[in-house]
Amino acid sequence: MSVLHRTMNTQKLNKALKSAVLIAACLLAPTASAQRGRGPQGPQVVSPEIFADRRVAFRILAAKAETVRLSGGDIPGNGQGAEMTKGTNGVWEVMFGPIASGTYRYNFTVDGVTVVDPRSPAISESNNNVWSLVHVPGSEFMDTQDVPHGAVSAVTYYSKSLGKFRRMHVYTPPGYDSGQGKFPVFYLLHGAGDCDEAWTSVGRAGFILDNLIAAGKAKPMVVVMPAGHTRASGFGPRGGAGADGAAARPPADEFVQDFLNDLMPFAEKRYRVYTDGKHRAIAGLSMGGSQTLNVAIPNLEKFGYVGVFSSGLIGSFAGGRGGSTNAPAGPTWEELHRDALDNAKLRKNLKLVWFATGKDDFLIETSRGSVAMLKKHGFNPVFKETDGGHTWINWRNYLHEFAPQLFQ
């Protein structure tokens, strides 16, 4: 190649490179401008931060806030919430611990406005709000272990009883996806104020079942977690409870109608489960425990196992908030269900009625009264009075103890 040709090619290459650089500069200019427009960045915030000794730091950047509190009643030492301290960098912080291993809900209240933790993606739903979530490891029975894991699905169905779409959460055990064999089914109900998602987030139900099944302590089972509230806000005049936690006893219970006519048939058609009483269990906590009795006692032939956590026939016995029964006028629950209570043939498949309530639980007398009433009608319920109160700390333990007794 001649010197002239080489010179011309070099000039063309330089021109092309200059054009490419110019185009790149144009493309990057808006980004750089946008970055410059953001101004100086605030401090990096880690929240929650879990230390090796199980202390937990909660933080939020709110430089212009005047007051910030941490809410989360289950967190030991934080029953009424805790004031947070503002640092010179505008980050508010509070430290707890060492905290017992477990899963805890929390939120921040910033100048009177409740917000989730903006630095954490872990959340737990309730009936009409969302909580942030922190898991403090150290409890083998509910920690994430290196074992086969099942799956949790959010499933939508249409309730003809309520005339609207509803949601349930469903746990399927390891091996279910292979497409072979049937499984027993366990209906697990949440408490007042919560929703169908609660048992799988703050309740750790999926991990508890995974670990039990892997250890050979529990049978593989499908767990159906319904939405206990039939209305978006409040408890509604039917199928729920009073403002103090006392259950109403209306002529028609919306939740029971939905459960028996829509949710249970849908779940047992969609999933490979047995549909006889020997392979069907039901349990619930607080409001869900009362709903469990409302579903199971009139339909004893459908259930082989019944569990009631921190509950009983709410409103039927002294021991609700304030100590009153809040029982409506008219026949008592016992009188309304006397035929089912006294029909021994209906409970031929019934293998276990299991109650557990903390000694400091405000519903302990409700549990005691419900157990005594069942014994009077020939039932043989197991009743455990444990330490603690009306918290998820106990309810996770109760699930861990109840599940291995099923379908044995």
C-alpha positions in Angstrom: 0.0 0.0 0.0 1.3 3.5 -0.9 2.1 6.1 1.8 -0.8 8.2 0.4 -3.3 5.5 0.9 -2.1 4.7 4.4 -2.4 8.4 5.3 -6.0 8.6 3.9 -7.1 5.5 5.9 -5.6 6.9 9.1 -7.5 10.1 8.6 -10.8 8.2 8.0 -10.2 6.1 11.2 -9.5 9.1 13.3 -12.6 10.8 12.0 -14.7 7.7 12.8 -13.3 7.5 16.3 -14.0 11.2 16.9 -17.6 10.7 15.7 -18.1 7.7 18.1 -16.7 9.7 21.0 -19.1 12.6 20.2 -22.1 10.3 20.0 -21.2 8.6 23.3 -20.8 11.9 25.0 -24.2 13.0 23.8 -25.8 9.8 25.1 -24.1 10.0 28.5 -24.7 13.7 29.0 -28.3 13.4 30.3 -27.3 10.7 32.7 -24.4 12.7 34.0 -26.6 15.8 34.2 -29.3 13.8 36.1 -26.6 12.5 38.5 -25.3 16.0 39.1 -28.9 17.1 39.7 -29.4 14.7 42.6 -27.0 16.6 44.7 -24.9 15.1 47.5 -26.0 11.7 48.6 -27.1 10.9 52.2 -25.5 8.4 54.5 -25.8 4.7 53.7 -28.4 3.1 56.0 -28.4 -0.6 57.0 -31.7 -1.7 58.7 -32.3 -4.0 60.3 -28.8 -5.0 61.3 -28.5 -8.3 63.2 -25.3 -8.7 65.2 -23.7 -12.0 66.2 -25.0 -11.7 69.8 -28.6 -11.3 68.5 -28.7 -7.6 69.2 -30.7 -5.9 66.4 -30.3 -2.2 65.3 -33.2 -0.5 63.5 -32.5 2.6 61.5 -34.2 5.1 59.3 -33.0 8.2 57.5 -35.3 11.1 58.3 -33.2 14.2 58.7 -36.1 16.6 59.0 -38.2 14.5 61.3 -38.8 15.6 64.9 -39.9 12.3 66.5 -39.5 8.7 65.3 -40.7 5.6 67.2 -40.3 1.9 66.5 -43.5 -0.1 66.8 -43.6 -3.9 67.2 -45.3 -5.5 70.1 -43.8 -9.0 69.8 -40.2 -7.6 70.0 -39.1 -8.4 73.6 -38.9 -5.1 75.6 -40.9 -3.1 73.0 -44.4 -3.6 74.2 -45.5 0.0 73.8 -43.0 1.0 71.2 -39.6 2.7 71.6 -38.3 6.2 71.0 -35.5 6.3 68.5 -32.4 8.6 68.8 -31.4 10.9 66.0 -27.7 11.0 64.9 -25.8 14.0 63.5 -26.2 12.5 60.0 -30.0 12.5 60.2 -30.2 8.7 60.8 -32.5 7.6 63.6 -31.6 4.4 65.5 -32.7 2.2 68.3 -31.0 -1.0 69.5 -32.6 -4.1 71.1 -31.2 -7.2 72.5 -30.0 -9.7 72.7 -33.4 -10.7 71.2 -34.6 -14.3 71.4 -34.4 -16.0 68.0 -37.6 -15.7 66.0 -39.5 -13.5 63.5 -40.8 -10.1 64.4 -42.9 -7.5 62.8 -42.1 -3.8 63.1 -42.9 -0.3 61.6 -41.6 3.2 62.1 -43.8 6.1 63.1 -42.2 9.3 61.7 -43.8 12.5 63.0 -47.1 10.5 63.5 -47.0 8.7 60.1 -46.5 5.0 60.1 -44.2 3.6 57.5 -42.4 0.4 56.7 -38.6 0.2 56.8 -37.4 1.7 53.5 -34.1 -0.2 53.7 -35.6 -3.7 54.0 -37.7 -5.6 51.4 -39.0 -8.2 54.0 -42.6 -7.6 54.8 -45.6 -9.3 56.4 -49.2 -8.5 55.4 -52.2 -8.1 57.7 -55.8 -7.4 56.9 -55.4 -3.7 56.1 -51.8 -2.8 56.5 -48.2 -4.0 55.9 -45.4 -4.6 58.4 -41.7 -4.8 58.0 -40.2 -8.1 59.1 -36.9 -9.2 60.7 -35.9 -12.8 61.4 -33.3 -13.4 64.1 -31.8 -16.8 63.5 -31.0 -19.4 66.1 -34.2 -21.6 66.3 -33.5 -24.7 64.3 -37.2 -25.6 64.0 -38.1 -22.4 62.1 -34.8 -21.3 60.6 -34.1 -21.8 56.9 -32.3 -25.1 56.8 -30.4 -27.1 54.1 -33.3 -29.5 53.6 -35.8 -30.1 50.8 -38.3 -27.2 50.6 -41.9 -27.1 49.7 -43.7 -24.2 47.9 -46.1 -21.5 49.1 -48.6 -20.1 46.6 -51.0 -17.2 46.7 -54.2 -18.6 45.2 -57.3 -16.6 44.1 -60.8 -18.2 44.1 -64.3 -16.9 43.7 -66.6 -17.2 46.7 -70.2 -17.5 45.7 -71.2 -17.2 49.3 -69.7 -13.7 49.6 -70.1 -12.7 45.9 -66.4 -11.7 45.4 -62.9 -13.0 44.7 -60.9 -14.2 47.7 -57.3 -15.2 48.3 -55.8 -18.1 50.2 -52.2 -19.2 50.7 -51.3 -22.8 50.2 -48.2 -24.8 51.2 -47.4 -27.9 49.2 -44.7 -30.2 50.6 -41.4 -31.3 49.0 -42.2 -33.8 46.3 -45.7 -32.6 45.6 -44.6 -31.2 42.2 -43.6 -34.7 41.1 -47.3 -35.1 40.3 -47.9 -38.4 42.1 -49.8 -39.4 45.1 -52.4 -37.8 47.4 -51.7 -35.9 50.6 -53.6 -35.1 53.8 -54.8 -31.5 54.1 -54.5 -29.2 57.0 -56.5 -25.9 57.2 -54.6 -23.3 59.2 -56.4 -20.1 60.3 -54.9 -16.8 61.3 -56.1 -14.4 64.0 -58.0 -11.1 64.2 -56.4 -8.3 62.2 -54.2 -10.6 60.1 -54.7 -12.2 56.7 -54.1 -15.4 54.8 -50.4 -14.4 54.2 -49.5 -14.1 57.9 -48.8 -17.7 58.7 -46.2 -18.0 55.9 -44.4 -14.7 56.7 -44.3 -13.9 60.5 -45.6 -17.4 61.3 -42.8 -19.2 59.3 -45.3 -22.1 58.6 -43.5 -23.2 55.4 -40.1 -23.4 57.1 -41.5 -25.1 60.2 -43.2 -27.8 58.0 -40.1 -28.2 55.8 -37.9 -28.9 58.8 -40.4 -31.3 60.5 -40.9 -33.3 57.3 -37.2 -33.5 56.6 -36.6 -34.8 60.2 -39.3 -37.4 59.7 -41.4 -35.8 62.5 -44.4 -34.8 60.5 -46.2 -36.3 57.5 -46.0 -34.5 54.2 -49.2 -32.5 54.0 -50.9 -29.7 52.0 -51.6 -26.7 54.2 -54.4 -24.3 53.2 -54.4 -20.9 54.9 -57.7 -19.0 54.3 -58.4 -15.3 54.8 -60.3 -15.2 58.0 -61.8 -11.7 57.6 -64.7 -11.5 55.2 -64.5 -7.7 54.9 -61.6 -5.4 54.0 -61.8 -3.3 57.2 -63.1 -4.0 60.6 -64.7 -7.3 61.6 -68.1 -6.8 60.0 -71.4 -7.7 61.6 -71.0 -11.4 60.8 -68.3 -14.0 60.7 -65.9 -12.0 62.8 -65.4 -10.6 66.3 -66.1 -7.5 68.3 -63.7 -4.6 68.7 -62.3 -6.2 71.9 -61.7 -9.6 70.3 -65.1 -11.1 71.3 -66.7 -13.1 68.5 -70.2 -12.5 67.4 -72.7 -15.3 67.0 -75.0 -14.2 64.2 -77.6 -16.4 62.5 -75.3 -16.8 59.5 -71.5 -16.7 59.8 -70.0 -15.4 56.6 -66.6 -17.1 57.1 -68.1 -20.5 57.9 -70.3 -20.3 54.8 -67.4 -19.3 52.6 -65.1 -22.0 54.1 -67.6 -24.9 53.7 -69.2 -23.9 50.5 -66.4 -22.4 48.5 -62.9 -22.5 49.9 -62.7 -26.1 51.0 -64.4 -27.6 47.8 -62.1 -25.4 45.7 -58.9 -26.4 47.5 -59.8 -30.1 47.6 -60.5 -30.1 43.8 -57.4 -28.2 42.8 -54.9 -30.0 45.0 -54.2 -33.8 45.2 -55.5 -34.3 48.7 -57.6 -36.9 50.5 -61.2 -35.7 51.2 -62.2 -37.9 54.2 -62.1 -36.9 57.8 -59.2 -39.1 58.7 -57.0 -37.1 56.4 -58.3 -33.6 57.2 -57.2 -31.3 60.0 -58.1 -27.7 61.1 -56.5 -25.3 63.5 -56.4 -21.6 64.2 -55.1 -19.0 66.5 -57.1 -16.4 68.5 -60.1 -15.4 66.2 -59.0 -18.3 63.9 -59.3 -20.7 66.9 -62.9 -19.6 67.5 -63.6 -20.0 63.8 -62.0 -23.5 63.9 -64.6 -24.5 66.5 -67.4 -22.9 64.6 -66.4 -24.9 61.5 -65.4 -28.2 63.1 -67.9 -28.9 65.9 -71.1 -28.8 63.7 -69.1 -30.9 61.0 -67.2 -33.3 63.2 -67.4 -36.1 60.5 -65.3 -33.9 58.2 -62.3 -33.5 60.6 -59.9 -35.9 62.4 -57.8 -33.3 64.1 -58.8 -29.9 65.7 -56.3 -27.4 67.1 -57.1 -24.2 69.0 -54.2 -21.8 69.8 -54.7 -19.0 72.3 -58.4 -19.2 71.9 -61.7 -21.0 72.4 -65.3 -19.9 72.1 -64.5 -16.2 72.3 -67.3 -14.2 73.9 -68.8 -17.3 75.6 -66.7 -17.2 78.8 -65.2 -14.5 81.0 -61.7 -13.6 80.1 -62.0 -11.4 77.0 -60.5 -7.9 77.2 -62.1 -6.2 80.2 -63.2 -9.6 81.7 -66.7 -9.6 80.2 -68.2 -12.3 78.1 -69.8 -10.0 75.5 -72.2 -12.8 74.9 -75.3 -11.7 72.9 -78.8 -12.3 74.1 -80.4 -15.6 73.1 -79.2 -19.2 73.0 -75.6 -19.8 74.0 -73.1 -21.4 71.6 -73.4 -24.6 73.6 -77.1 -24.6 73.3 -77.1 -23.9 69.6 -74.7 -26.9 69.0 -75.9 -29.3 71.6 -76.9 -31.9 69.1 -73.5 -32.0 67.5 -71.7 -31.9 70.8 -73.7 -34.9 72.1 -73.6 -37.0 69.0 -70.8 -39.5 69.5 -71.2 -41.0 66.1 -70.2 -37.7 64.4 -66.8 -37.8 66.1 -65.8 -41.4 65.2 -63.0 -40.1 63.0 -61.9 -37.5 65.6 -58.5 -38.4 66.9 -57.3 -35.2 68.5 -58.7 -32.0 70.0 -55.7 -29.9 71.1 -55.7 -26.6 72.9 -52.6 -24.5 73.9 -52.7 -21.0 75.5 -50.1 -18.9 77.4 -50.7 -18.3 81.1 -50.3 -14.6 80.5 -52.8 -14.6 77.6 -55.9 -12.5 78.1 -57.9 -15.4 76.6 -56.7 -18.0 79.1 -60.1 -18.2 80.8 -61.8 -18.6 77.4 -59.6 -21.5 76.7 -60.2 -23.1 80.1 -64.0 -22.6 79.8 -64.1 -24.1 76.3 -62.1 -27.1 77.3 -64.3 -27.7 80.3 -67.4 -27.4 78.1 -66.1 -30.0 75.6 -65.2 -32.4 78.4 -68.8 -32.1 79.7 -70.0 -33.4 76.4 -67.7 -36.4 76.3 -64.7 -35.0 74.4 -61.2 -35.6 75.6 -59.3 -32.5 74.6 -55.6 -32.0 75.3 -54.9 -28.6 77.0 -51.5 -27.1 77.4 -51.0 -24.0 79.5 -47.6 -22.6 78.4 -45.6 -19.6 79.3 -46.1 -16.3 77.5 -49.0 -14.4 76.1 -51.0 -13.6 73.0 -48.0 -13.5 70.5 -46.5 -15.1 67.5 -43.7 -16.3 69.8 -46.2 -18.8 71.1 -48.2 -19.5 68.0 -45.1 -20.7 66.0 -44.2 -23.0 68.9 -47.8 -24.4 69.0 -47.7 -25.1 65.2 -44.4 -26.9 65.7 -45.9 -29.1 68.4 -49.3 -29.7 66.8 -48.2 -30.6 63.3 -46.3 -33.8 64.2 -49.4 -35.2 65.8 -51.4 -35.1 62.6 -52.2 -38.0 60.3 -50.1 -40.5 62.3 
